[in-house]
């Protein structure tokens, strides 16, 4: 089979199509993003990461600064409805008053061991000791007071007070609600309040 002869009009169309093809390729290359934009994107991502890392550090510093240390003026311990005699509690309160907490605990432990007597008043047997005419050994009540003094010590520490300067400033005992026994008698129930404050130089001079 012989090929048909090309007409001059067809030749012109082919020549025009070839001339337009490289122009289109050049336009496609121009539409592609420049390679210089990639490092800018990397720099922006690094800046974002630095900001994210810097924010939590600033928050931590703000939190530390927003928690000031609060120091309390006094620490309190309450014993409610203690199964103890009011008379014994009153004498122990006067025995431990104006003393450091650790010293009061040690002395009450000696009372439990029968090595030290608590000063009492009234027709009570005499005891050997300085500045004491009569006294007794309230063992059970002393054990309950040791429990209260340990609670008072914990409140002193939690209140950011100096335990070396703290003293038992107030110690009082009062009647609690006493349930009734058979025959009209009532049980022994007592409320005790202990308060500790720091001792300053002015208090030592008696001002």
C-alpha positions as CSV (number, residue, x, y, z in Angstrom):
1,X,0.0,0.0,0.0
2,X,1.3,3.4,-0.9
3,X,1.1,6.2,1.7
4,X,-1.1,9.2,0.7
5,X,0.8,12.4,-0.1
6,X,0.7,15.1,2.6
7,X,-0.9,18.3,1.7
8,X,0.9,21.7,2.4
9,X,-1.8,22.7,4.8
10,X,-1.1,19.6,7.0
11,X,2.6,20.4,7.0
12,X,1.9,23.9,8.4
13,X,-0.2,22.5,11.2
14,X,2.5,20.1,12.3
15,X,5.1,22.9,12.3
16,X,2.9,25.1,14.5
17,X,2.2,22.2,16.9
18,X,6.0,21.6,17.3
19,X,6.6,25.3,18.0
20,X,3.9,25.5,20.7
21,X,5.1,22.3,22.6
22,X,8.3,23.8,24.1
23,X,6.4,27.0,25.1
24,X,4.0,24.8,27.2
25,X,6.9,22.9,28.8
26,X,8.5,26.2,29.8
27,X,5.2,27.5,31.3
28,X,4.9,24.3,33.4
29,X,8.4,24.7,34.8
30,X,7.6,28.3,35.8
31,X,4.5,27.1,37.7
32,X,6.5,24.7,39.9
33,X,7.5,26.1,43.4
34,X,11.0,27.4,43.7
35,X,13.4,25.2,45.8
36,X,14.3,28.2,48.0
37,X,10.9,28.0,49.9
38,X,11.8,24.7,51.6
39,X,14.4,26.0,54.0
40,X,12.0,28.8,55.1
41,X,9.4,26.2,56.0
42,X,12.0,24.3,58.1
43,X,13.0,27.5,59.9
44,X,9.4,28.3,60.7
45,X,8.9,24.7,62.1
46,X,12.0,25.0,64.3
47,X,10.7,28.3,65.7
48,X,7.4,26.7,66.6
49,X,9.1,23.9,68.4
50,X,11.2,26.4,70.4
51,X,8.1,28.3,71.4
52,X,6.4,25.1,72.5
53,X,9.5,24.2,74.6
54,X,9.7,27.6,76.2
55,X,6.1,27.8,77.2
56,X,6.0,24.9,79.8
57,X,9.2,26.3,81.4
58,X,7.6,29.7,81.9
59,X,4.5,28.0,83.4
60,X,6.6,26.1,85.9
61,X,8.3,29.2,87.0
62,X,5.0,31.0,87.5
63,X,3.7,28.1,89.5
64,X,6.7,28.2,91.8
65,X,6.3,31.9,92.4
66,X,2.5,31.5,93.0
67,X,3.0,29.4,96.1
68,X,4.2,31.6,99.0
69,X,5.2,30.0,102.3
70,X,2.5,30.7,104.8
71,X,3.6,30.7,108.5
72,X,1.0,30.3,111.2
73,X,1.1,32.1,114.5
74,X,-0.1,29.1,116.6
75,X,-0.7,25.4,116.4
76,X,-3.7,23.7,118.1
77,X,-4.5,20.1,119.2
78,X,-7.9,19.1,120.6
79,X,-8.8,16.1,122.6
80,X,-12.6,15.6,122.7
81,X,-14.4,13.2,125.0
82,X,-11.3,11.7,126.6
83,X,-11.9,8.9,128.9
84,X,-10.0,10.6,131.8
85,X,-10.6,12.5,135.0
86,X,-10.9,16.2,134.7
87,X,-8.9,16.6,137.9
88,X,-6.0,14.6,136.5
89,X,-6.1,16.5,133.2
90,X,-6.0,19.8,134.9
91,X,-2.9,18.9,136.9
92,X,-1.1,17.5,133.8
93,X,-2.0,20.7,131.9
94,X,-0.3,22.8,134.5
95,X,2.6,20.4,134.5
96,X,3.3,20.7,130.8
97,X,2.5,24.4,130.3
98,X,5.3,26.7,129.1
99,X,7.5,23.8,128.1
100,X,8.7,22.6,124.6
101,X,6.7,19.8,123.1
102,X,9.6,17.2,123.1
103,X,10.4,17.9,126.7
104,X,6.8,17.5,127.8
105,X,6.6,14.1,125.9
106,X,9.8,12.9,127.6
107,X,8.6,13.9,131.1
108,X,5.2,12.2,130.6
109,X,7.0,9.0,129.5
110,X,8.9,9.2,132.8
111,X,5.6,9.5,134.6
112,X,4.4,6.3,132.9
113,X,7.6,4.6,134.0
114,X,7.0,5.8,137.6
115,X,10.2,7.8,137.6
116,X,8.6,11.2,137.8
117,X,5.5,12.4,139.7
118,X,3.0,15.0,138.6
119,X,2.3,17.7,141.3
120,X,-1.2,17.3,142.8
121,X,-3.0,19.3,145.5
122,X,-5.0,18.0,148.5
123,X,-4.5,15.2,151.0
124,X,-2.1,13.2,148.7
125,X,1.0,11.3,149.7
126,X,4.2,13.3,149.6
127,X,6.7,12.7,146.8
128,X,10.5,13.3,146.6
129,X,11.3,16.0,144.1
130,X,12.1,19.7,143.7
131,X,9.3,22.2,144.2
132,X,6.8,19.4,144.8
133,X,5.1,18.5,148.0
134,X,2.5,15.9,146.9
135,X,2.0,14.1,143.6
136,X,0.7,11.1,141.8
137,X,1.4,8.9,138.7
138,X,-1.5,9.3,136.3
139,X,-0.4,6.6,133.8
140,X,-3.4,6.3,131.6
141,X,-4.1,10.0,131.3
142,X,-0.4,10.6,130.5
143,X,-0.5,8.2,127.6
144,X,-3.5,10.1,126.1
145,X,-1.6,13.4,126.6
146,X,1.4,12.0,124.7
147,X,-0.9,11.2,121.8
148,X,-2.2,14.8,121.8
149,X,1.3,16.3,122.1
150,X,2.5,14.3,119.0
151,X,-0.4,15.7,117.1
152,X,0.5,19.2,118.3
153,X,4.1,18.7,117.1
154,X,2.8,17.7,113.7
155,X,0.7,20.8,113.5
156,X,3.7,22.9,114.4
157,X,5.7,21.4,111.6
158,X,2.9,21.7,109.0
159,X,2.4,25.4,110.1
160,X,6.0,26.2,109.1
161,X,6.8,27.2,112.7
162,X,10.2,26.7,114.4
163,X,9.8,23.7,116.7
164,X,12.8,24.8,118.7
165,X,11.2,28.1,119.7
166,X,7.6,26.7,120.1
167,X,6.2,26.4,123.6
168,X,2.9,25.1,125.0
169,X,1.3,28.5,125.6
170,X,-2.2,27.3,126.6
171,X,-3.4,24.0,128.1
172,X,-6.9,23.7,129.5
173,X,-9.3,20.9,130.5
174,X,-13.1,21.1,130.8
175,X,-16.0,18.8,131.3
176,X,-17.4,17.0,128.2
177,X,-20.8,15.3,127.8
178,X,-20.8,12.6,130.5
179,X,-23.0,9.5,129.8
180,X,-24.9,8.1,132.7
181,X,-24.2,4.8,134.5
182,X,-26.5,2.5,136.4
183,X,-27.5,3.9,139.7
184,X,-27.3,7.6,138.7
185,X,-23.5,7.8,138.4
186,X,-21.7,9.3,135.3
187,X,-18.7,8.3,133.3
188,X,-15.5,10.4,133.2
189,X,-15.3,12.5,130.0
190,X,-13.0,15.5,129.5
191,X,-12.2,17.9,126.7
192,X,-8.6,19.1,126.4
193,X,-7.2,22.0,124.3
194,X,-3.4,22.5,123.7
195,X,-2.0,25.6,121.9
196,X,1.6,26.2,121.0
197,X,3.3,29.5,120.0
198,X,6.8,30.6,119.2
199,X,8.8,32.2,122.0
200,X,10.3,35.5,121.0
201,X,13.0,37.6,122.8
202,X,10.5,40.0,124.2
203,X,8.7,37.2,126.0
204,X,12.0,36.0,127.5
205,X,12.6,39.4,129.0
206,X,9.2,39.3,130.6
207,X,7.6,42.1,128.4
